[in-house]
């Protein structure tokens, strides 16, 4: 029999429909089991797994690859769990490869006004806004995976307008189509499941070795896609084959380059050895966005917090930055208090104070509290970059001294 995968617009009664399909067919629903199994196996919080799919992006994901790790973990456990006579609903349904032919891919849609009306009847305020925000998550997910909108016809075998059919008829349509002969488990389906598992194991093996590249599999042959320029590709290919040779059942390994595989400028990052992870903290949005853009021109991609409270929350929930560039005069928790807490709770973070309303007394206090530097606005970008460079050097020396 089949696997039913269900993806839906927000608040389209998909939970009810998925549950009823499972009850009517007697097939196992693996929605909740999937993330629980992943969390238990890899020792991660379920909310981080959900965030990897639904967003927002992890603060320093460019360097930590937290999203890629969690998605690889979900794929691996999903590949191990998939059989037949199962129902999967949600974002993870899009992780099942198209090569697995006995999957009925269902899209549930509902008119936004209809959904808003239902939410209002339940006493939900700002219904239209909530719908828009949740649908945006779905758009970002399918854009990342497939480069198309979430309701694109190419992604599904069956699209159902729930506001027209209602729950019962939607269930009938799904059960009817899942029972067709074309959905029967076959040798092709078996091969697709095996290839999915091989690819998931290969991807996890590379990630554990510190490599973050897309891995696919066809008929037992793994293909690693390199979509960025890498020096000495031949050496890397040899390393990949050595790593993936340990994946049981894999027949061969190949490496291909993608459209972004091209040499970067030989002058990149020569002038400044900037820290990789930088957090800008300033309530003046225009200023901090402009500063961020200027740093991006120097191959830096800083994160931004618009208040002291937001900055402290980010440090609790996310990866620590190497360097924090901190304004002093902010509403709520001011820069002095942020500096005090950061150096007490996250002493490895170097803090550069950047203020337009400071004084000699403020500077003295900041340096006593452990600030790495104290600069005044308007700041010369070269001076700030040089200070960041020195902060990075300080971090490097400290790490070498502790080894």
N, C-alpha and C positions, 0 to 999 in steps of 0.2 A: 504494500500500500504506500501511501504518500507521506511526505512531510508538508505541513501547512505553515508557511511563514507569513506573518501579518504585520504590515506597517500602516500607520494611519496618521491623518491630520489630528491635531490636538483636540481632546474632548469629543471624540466621535464614537463613543461607546465601544471602543475597541476591546477594553477589558472584558466587558459583558459578552461580546461576540466571541472572543477567543475562548473564554471559559465555557460557553455553551457549545462551541464546536468540539472542544475536548470532551465534554459530557456526552454529546450526541454520538460521537464516533467511538468513544472509549479510548482515545489516543492520549498519550501522556503529554501534559503541558510542562514544558521545561523552562518557562520564563524565570521563575523565582530560583529554581535549582541552579541555573547557569551561573549567575553572579555569586550566589552563596558558595558554590563549589570553587569558583575562581578565587574568591576572597580567602577561603580556608586553605586552599593549596599553596597560594603564594604569600599568604600573610598580609594582605592589603585590605584597606577599608572599602566596603562596597560603594560608598559615595565617591571615591576616587575612580572606581571603574565606570560608574555612571557619568562622571564628569569627562572622562576620556572620550565618551561618545557624544554626550549632549553639550559639553562646554560648561563654563568658559575655558579657554586654554590655560594650561598651567603656566605660572608666572615666568619661569625661566626654562620653558620646555625646549627651546633651541639648544640648550646646553645639557639639560638633564634627560631629555627624551622620555619623560614620564608618560606622556600620552602614548607614544609608540610601544613602550613596555607593557602598559595595561591592555592595549588593543591586541598585542601579540598573546598575552595571557588569556584574554577572552577567546580569541580564535582557537588557541590550542585546546582549551577545555571544551569549547563548542564542537570542535572536530572530533574529540574523543567521545562526546555524548551523542552525536547525531547517528540515528539509525533510520528507522521508518516508523510510521504510525506515531508521529509526534506533532505537537503544535508549538510554535515559537512566535511570540508577539513582541514587538518593540524595535529599538534601534539595532540590536544585535542581529535581527533577521536579515539585514543587508550584508552581513559578514559571510553568509553562505554563498559560495561561488556558483556561478551560472552553470558550471559543468555538471553539477549534481542534478540530473534530469528529472528525478521523481519529487521535486519540490514544487508545490503550488504556491506561487508568489502572489499575495493578495494585498491590494491597497484599499483601505477604507477612507472615504472622503465624506465630508459633511459641510453644507453651506455655512459660512461664518455667522450669518445672522441667526440661523437655526441654532448653532452652538451657543451663541451669546444669549439667546433667549432661554435655553435650558439652564445655563449657568446662573442667570439672573433669578430664575425660579427657585434655585437652590440657595439664593441669598449671597451669591458671589459678586463682589463689587469689581468695577473696572474689568468686566468680562471681555470686552473687545480687545483691550490691551493685553490681557493674559493669553488670549488665543493667538494674537499676533506674535507675542514673545515665544510661545511654545512652537508655533509653526516655523518661526525663524530658526530655531534649533534644528528642526528637521531639514530645512533648506541647507543649512551649513553642513550637516552630516552627509547628505547625498552629494553635495558639491565637492566635498573633500574626497569621498570615495569614488564617485563616478563622473564628476564634472557636469552634472545635470540637476534640474530641479527635482524636488522630492516626489512629484506626481507624474514624472515623465513615463510615458506608456512603455518605453523599452525596459523598464525595471520590473514590470508586473505581467502576470498571466490574466489577472482578474482585478478590475477596478469597480468598486461598489459605492454608489452614492447613498450613504446610510440615511440621510434626511428624507430620501424618497422611498427606500425599501423598508426601513425600520430594522430592528434587530433580528426578528424571526426570519424574515425573508433573506437577509444578509447571510445568516447561518445556513439556510437552505441552499443558497447559491454556492457557498464554500464547500459544504458537504457533498453536494452533487458533483462539482467539478473535481474534488479530491478523489472521488470514487471512480473516475473514468479510467479506462484501460491504459491510456497514455501515461498515467501517473504511477503505474505499477513499478515496483522495485525491480531493476534489471542489472545485467552485468555492467552496462554503461554507468548506471547509478553507483554500483559498488566501486568501480574504478574511480569515479568522481569523488566519492567519500575518502578513498585511500589517498588520492592525490591531495585533497584538502588537508588531511592529517599530516602527510609528508611535508607539505608547504608550511603548515603551522609549526611543526617540530623544527624544521630548518630555520624558520624565522626566529624562533625562540633561541636556538643554538647560536645564531649570529649575534643576537642581542646580548646574550650572556657573555659573549666574547668581545662586546663593545662595538658591534657593527649594526647600523640601522639602515637596512636596505630592503626593498620589497622582494619577496620570494614567492614564486609561483611553481606549480608542478603539473606536468602533463605526462601521463603514462609512466610515472616513476622517475622522471627526469626533472631535477630542480633547476630553476633559472633564477639567478640573482640579478636584479636590475640596478645598475649604477647610474644615478641621475644627477650626479654632480662631478666636478672635475677632481680627480684623485691622482696624485703622483705615483708612478710605478704601478700601474694597473696590473701588469703581469704578476708582480709579486703578491698583490692582494688577491688575485684570482687563485693563485696557488694556496694561499692561506684559507680562502673560502672552501676550497675543495677538501682541504685537510680537516676543517671543522665539520663540514657537512657529511664527510665520509662516515661519521659516527651515527648518522641518522639511519636506523635499521630499515632496510627495504628499498632505499634509494638506489636507482640504477646508475645515474650519472649526474654531474653538476656542470652547468654552463653559466657564463657571466656575459651580460649584454649591457650596453651603454644606452642611456636615454637621451632625450633632446637637450637636457641641461648639462650634459657632459661636455664641458668646454673649459679651457684654461681660464682662470681668473687673472686679473691684472697682476703683473709681477711686482707692482709697486704697492699692492694692498698691505696695510698693517706694518709698513716699514718705518714710518715716522714715529708712530706711537704704539707702544705695547700696552694697549688699554685692557682693563679688567673685562672679563667676559660678562659677568652678571652685575648690572648696575640698576639701582632703584632711585628714581628721582622723586622727591617728596616736596610738594609746593602747592599751595591753594590757589595760586595765580595761574589759571589754566592756559591762558594765551602764552605766558612766559614759558611754562614748563613744556608745552607742546612745541614751541619754537626751539627750545633748547634740545628737546628730543630729536627733532629733525636735523639739527646741526650735528649732533653726535652720530646720527645714522649715516651722515655723509662721511664719517670716519669709521665706517663699518662696525658701529656699535648699535645694538638694538635694546635700549633701556626700557625697563618697566616704569610705570608711573603710579604714584599714589597722591590723591588730592587733599589729604588731611593726615594729621599725626595718627589719629585713630585707625585709619585705613592702613597706614604703613605698619603699625604694630600688629594688626590682624594678619597682614600678609606674611610677616615674619613668623607668626605662630603656625600658619596653615600651609605655607609654601616653602620652597627651597630658599635658604638664606642668600642674599646678594653678597658679592664680594665687597662692593662699595655702595654706600648710600650718600646721595647728594641731598642735603637737608636744609630747608628754609627754617628760619627761627620764628617769625611772627605769623602764626596760623591760628584760626579760631579753634576752640575746643582744646585739645592737647597740643601745646606749643612745642616748638623745636627743641627747647632746652629739656623738657620732660621726655620727649622722644629720645634724645641723645642719651639721657641718663638711663632710661630703660634698656635701650639697645646695648649699651656697653656693659650693663649689668647682666642681661639675659642672653645676649648674642655677642660676646666679646671679640669674636673673630671678624666681625663686620667692621670695615674701616668707614668712618663717617666724615664726610667733607661738608662743613657748614657753608652755605651760600645764601647770604642775606642782603637785603637792601635797607634794613632798619636796625643794624647792629651798633655796638658801641665798644669802646676799649674794655669796659667791664664785662660785656657779653663775651668778647673774644677770650678774655682771661678765664672766665667760667667754663666756656666750651672746651678749651684746651685742658683744663683741670679735670673735666669729665671724661676725657679720652678722645676728643675729636682729632682726626688726623690732620685736618687743615681748616682754615677759616678764610673764606673769600667773600668779597662784597660785590653786589650787583651795581652796575652792569659788569659782567665778567667777560674777559677775553677768552674765547674758546680754546685758544692755545694754552693759556695759563691753567684753565680747568683740566684740559687733557693731560698736561704735564703733571699736575697734582694727582690725577687718577693713575698715571703711570708710576709715580712714586709710591702711591698706596698699594698698587699691585706688587711692586718690588718688595714692599714691606711685608706683605702677606707671604710672598714666596720665601723670603729669608726666615720668617717665623716658622713656616712649615718645615723648612730644611733643618732648622735648629731643634725641632721637636722630634725629628726622626732618629 
